[in-house]
Structures are given as structure tokens and as C-alpha cells.
């Protein structure tokens, strides 16, 4: 798990995304951030991310449709959404926030992750904002517990 955009992008370089569903859809209330203006429309993507053929994350992402439409759809089949957005110059991502919760895999997610139901998972809610404060990216990510490590400096 990374806390910087550069590290997040670098940590997903070897990811092979499998797109399960793409649709125009507004995010559910439970994923909305406390602050920021919403975009007029969002492109929803439900994906499974794997490394070397082993699934490690279930990703449900809502991207500002104005940004999604500026990129070729095939890019989202090859790259993580954060990497795809970062190809736009200048990058639209100005600030972000994420929350990590430890939980258990529900049946649907466990099936995609190829782990037993109730296995430990890290649940991430992530939001990215553009320069104007518009929420351009909303994600709910479920990581397999055995793929998660979090290293950080301790300020003293």
C-alpha cells in the first residue's frame, strides 16, 4: 500500500487488469467523500487486478467521464486507472485521500480473489481531486490480505 501518487503508480506497473464491467454510473453514497464537488457523470469500472496471473485486488472505480473520454478505452484494459489518468498532461490529479480498513472477504470478492470466504482483506476507499476540487476518481479496492504490506516512516 502506497501513500504517494508516484509510489502508487510504480507499485502497479506489473499489474494485469481484467475488466469485468464498464458503464456510465454515479457512485453510491457510501463511497462519496465528505468534501469536493462531484463531476456531472462518472464512468464505472469493475476490475480484477493480477500479478503473474494471480489475482490480488478487486477494484470498483468511478472516473470523471470528461477525463475517461479523453483517453482511448483500450488504455484502461492494459493499465491501472491511476496510470492511465497520469498519462494526461498535465496530470489532472492534484490531491488525494485514502482510508484503509482491515476486513473479511465476502463471497463474491473471495471468488474473484481465489481465497476462502472470510479471508482477511484490506479495504481501501480512495479519492482523487483535480485543481478545482472536483472529485475525479473514487475507488473501492479490496486487496488480498497476503498481498498487503505497508511500510512508512515514523516521524520522531
Secondary structure, DSSP 8 states (H G I E B T S, - for coil): --SSHHHHHHHTTT-EEEEEEEEE----GGG--SSSEE-S-EEEEEEEEEETTEEEEEEEEEEEHHHHTTS-HHHHHHS-HHHHHHTSSS-S--EEEEEEEEEE--HHHHHHHTS-TT-EEEEEEEEEE-TTSEEEEEEEEEEEGGG---------
